[in-house]
Amino acid sequence: MSVKSLTMKRVLVVGGGIIGTMHAYLALKAGHEVVQVERDSLPSSASVRNFGLVWVSGREAGSELQLAIRARELWGQIGSEASIGFRPNGSLTVAQSDSEFSVMQEAASMDDASLRGFEILNKREVQDLEPLLAGNFVGALRCTTDAAVEPLLLLSGLRDEMQKNVNYQWLPNFDVDSFTHSDTGNHISDVNGKMISGDLLVLCPGAAHAGFLSKYFNEAPVRKVFLQMGSTIPIAEKLGHSIADADSMRYYPGFKNLSLDRLPPQSKLAAENHMQLLLAPRFDGSFTIGDTHLYQEPFSHEIIEEPYEHLTRVISNIFGRELKIGKRWSGVYSQSTSSDIYFRREVAPGAVIVTGAGGRGNTLSPAIAEETITSWAI
Ligand SMILES: Cc1cc2nc3c(=O)[nH]c(=O)nc-3n(C[C@H](O)[C@H](O)[C@H](O)COP(=O)(O)OP(=O)(O)OC[C@H]3O[C@@H](n4cnc5c(N)ncnc54)[C@H](O)[C@@H]3O)c2cc1C
């Protein structure tokens, strides 16, 4: 891994989600001492509620795609070191009509299509790869650079690996409510008044924009987004690739210059709930499915049923069989609303907030952490 340091520093990481954990992991690898704190006994927000997708395919051409490709490289290395369920399984964005397929053919001939690992497959080629897809579709856009991890193994797998190093300390149930900077470094205190000091501080609070950090988020170009998710009841047959429907092409900026007006009209329900189908196979034979997007706060605590009916219909059409939903949940992420790929703000010398990577936070997390650690060496 390219992250190397000459001088060991004591690094404090606030937040046990994937952004904080990747900072801890790469800082430790770079030779630093790391203390990572988390308010909960186990992290329970966006990083464990997501699909676990490492999704390169739809990233915007230019710096976002470059960051995703660097992240994908790092995921490959980290996945060979820690038990996180990493696999380079690729994805299939499935065309359910000729017009969707024609937009996918256009995607497969974009200038950077080979960088993304795109190839266009007809129905028989899709079924040679994935016999489980026995439904009514035309073909698919395959992306060989897409990958996946297991969200419920990821954070503990990375921590288990770090805990082999005496320079790593994990402190759960440490709810930070202030930080200060002095000549001796950066200091965090929890709600019980316990203080920890370090040279460098990385604050990775996810969508916790309130509390002691609220003054940095009040006017900041960052918002929260609420999503509904679910998982199907496990089946015995195996699926390798992650799956998306053509609605996903409406949202991913990598496709914005294609003839999206050739896509058939989106269903009213999917449009109202800003939906796409994403489906990630899990080790237990279930599929994580979603998602909806709600941008207007305050968010309701209620999970609404109709979006799941839409997802079930799309899945039935692609798989040629019904897959029953066994679990439903929601999640919230923090998303940058500016042209910045994510939100990074220095709040004191050697102290930085890193969040706001939105629906690409899992994908980009190792490369985002690497950017922070590289900045310390300058
Ligand atoms: C439903 C859903 C699906 C998604 N799917 C994908 C996907 O497939 N691929 C992808 O790339 N991205 C996906 N994302 C986005 C991705 O999950 C997030 O961008 C990423 O998990 C954010 O990580 P984080 O560490 O910033 O935040 P979080 O996971 O929210 O972690 C922040 C942590 O900080 C802790 N914390 C906050 N404040 C304090 C404090 N004061 N003191 C101590 N601890 C504190 C919290 O308890 C929490 O554990 C999805 C997000 C959601 C919600």
The ligand as an SDF file (V2000), in Angstrom:
LIG
                    3D

 53 58  0  0  0  0  0  0  0  0999 V2000
  -29.3350    2.2820    2.9040 C   0  0  0  0  0  0  0  0  0  0  0  0
  -27.9880    2.6830    2.4020 C   0  0  0  0  0  0  0  0  0  0  0  0
  -27.4210    1.9880    1.3220 C   0  0  0  0  0  0  0  0  0  0  0  0
  -26.1510    2.3660    0.8630 C   0  0  0  0  0  0  0  0  0  0  0  0
  -25.5120    1.5730   -0.0610 N   0  0  0  0  0  0  0  0  0  0  0  0
  -24.2180    1.8450   -0.4020 C   0  0  0  0  0  0  0  0  0  0  0  0
  -23.4810    0.9750   -1.2270 C   0  0  0  0  0  0  0  0  0  0  0  0
  -23.9140   -0.1200   -1.5580 O   0  0  0  0  0  0  0  0  0  0  0  0
  -22.2340    1.3660   -1.6470 N   0  0  0  0  0  0  0  0  0  0  0  0
  -21.7070    2.5530   -1.2520 C   0  0  0  0  0  0  0  0  0  0  0  0
  -20.6100    2.8790   -1.7140 O   0  0  0  0  0  0  0  0  0  0  0  0
  -22.3260    3.3450   -0.3420 N   0  0  0  0  0  0  0  0  0  0  0  0
  -23.5700    3.0150    0.0780 C   0  0  0  0  0  0  0  0  0  0  0  0
  -24.2240    3.8100    0.9760 N   0  0  0  0  0  0  0  0  0  0  0  0
  -23.5150    4.9450    1.5460 C   0  0  0  0  0  0  0  0  0  0  0  0
  -22.5570    4.4900    2.6310 C   0  0  0  0  0  0  0  0  0  0  0  0
  -23.1490    3.4740    3.4090 O   0  0  0  0  0  0  0  0  0  0  0  0
  -22.2100    5.6980    3.5070 C   0  0  0  0  0  0  0  0  0  0  0  0
  -21.7140    6.7520    2.6940 O   0  0  0  0  0  0  0  0  0  0  0  0
  -21.1280    5.3210    4.5140 C   0  0  0  0  0  0  0  0  0  0  0  0
  -21.5030    4.1570    5.2230 O   0  0  0  0  0  0  0  0  0  0  0  0
  -20.8920    6.4670    5.4810 C   0  0  0  0  0  0  0  0  0  0  0  0
  -19.9550    6.0230    6.4200 O   0  0  0  0  0  0  0  0  0  0  0  0
  -19.6150    6.9060    7.6860 P   0  0  0  0  0  0  0  0  0  0  0  0
  -18.5720    6.2150    8.4320 O   0  0  0  0  0  0  0  0  0  0  0  0
  -19.3700    8.3220    7.2330 O   0  0  0  0  0  0  0  0  0  0  0  0
  -20.9930    7.0030    8.4660 O   0  0  0  0  0  0  0  0  0  0  0  0
  -21.7230    5.9820    9.4600 P   0  0  0  0  0  0  0  0  0  0  0  0
  -21.7380    4.6210    8.9470 O   0  0  0  0  0  0  0  0  0  0  0  0
  -23.0180    6.6390    9.7640 O   0  0  0  0  0  0  0  0  0  0  0  0
  -20.8010    5.9770   10.7320 O   0  0  0  0  0  0  0  0  0  0  0  0
  -20.6510    7.1050   11.5690 C   0  0  0  0  0  0  0  0  0  0  0  0
  -20.3840    6.5740   12.9600 C   0  0  0  0  0  0  0  0  0  0  0  0
  -19.9930    7.6680   13.7860 O   0  0  0  0  0  0  0  0  0  0  0  0
  -20.5580    7.4700   15.0520 C   0  0  0  0  0  0  0  0  0  0  0  0
  -20.6480    8.7770   15.7140 N   0  0  0  0  0  0  0  0  0  0  0  0
  -21.3490    9.8490   15.2860 C   0  0  0  0  0  0  0  0  0  0  0  0
  -21.2000   10.8610   16.1500 N   0  0  0  0  0  0  0  0  0  0  0  0
  -20.3840   10.4170   17.1330 C   0  0  0  0  0  0  0  0  0  0  0  0
  -19.8800   11.0010   18.3180 C   0  0  0  0  0  0  0  0  0  0  0  0
  -20.1910   12.2540   18.6870 N   0  0  0  0  0  0  0  0  0  0  0  0
  -19.0600   10.2780   19.1190 N   0  0  0  0  0  0  0  0  0  0  0  0
  -18.7340    9.0050   18.7790 C   0  0  0  0  0  0  0  0  0  0  0  0
  -19.2010    8.3950   17.6680 N   0  0  0  0  0  0  0  0  0  0  0  0
  -20.0170    9.0920   16.8590 C   0  0  0  0  0  0  0  0  0  0  0  0
  -21.9330    6.8630   14.7600 C   0  0  0  0  0  0  0  0  0  0  0  0
  -22.4660    6.1880   15.8950 O   0  0  0  0  0  0  0  0  0  0  0  0
  -21.6200    5.9420   13.6070 C   0  0  0  0  0  0  0  0  0  0  0  0
  -21.3130    4.6210   14.0190 O   0  0  0  0  0  0  0  0  0  0  0  0
  -25.4920    3.4670    1.4470 C   0  0  0  0  0  0  0  0  0  0  0  0
  -26.0730    4.1470    2.5150 C   0  0  0  0  0  0  0  0  0  0  0  0
  -27.3150    3.7550    2.9970 C   0  0  0  0  0  0  0  0  0  0  0  0
  -27.9080    4.4970    4.1550 C   0  0  0  0  0  0  0  0  0  0  0  0
  1  2  1  0
  2  3  1  0
  2 52  2  0
  3  4  2  0
  4  5  1  0
  4 50  1  0
  5  6  2  0
  6  7  1  0
  6 13  1  0
  7  8  2  0
  7  9  1  0
  9 10  1  0
 10 11  2  0
 10 12  1  0
 12 13  2  0
 13 14  1  0
 14 15  1  0
 14 50  1  0
 15 16  1  0
 16 17  1  0
 16 18  1  0
 18 19  1  0
 18 20  1  0
 20 21  1  0
 20 22  1  0
 22 23  1  0
 23 24  1  0
 24 25  2  0
 24 26  1  0
 24 27  1  0
 27 28  1  0
 28 29  2  0
 28 30  1  0
 28 31  1  0
 31 32  1  0
 32 33  1  0
 33 34  1  0
 33 48  1  0
 34 35  1  0
 35 36  1  0
 35 46  1  0
 36 37  1  0
 36 45  1  0
 37 38  2  0
 38 39  1  0
 39 40  1  0
 39 45  2  0
 40 41  1  0
 40 42  2  0
 42 43  1  0
 43 44  2  0
 44 45  1  0
 46 47  1  0
 46 48  1  0
 48 49  1  0
 50 51  2  0
 51 52  1  0
 52 53  1  0
M  END
$$$$
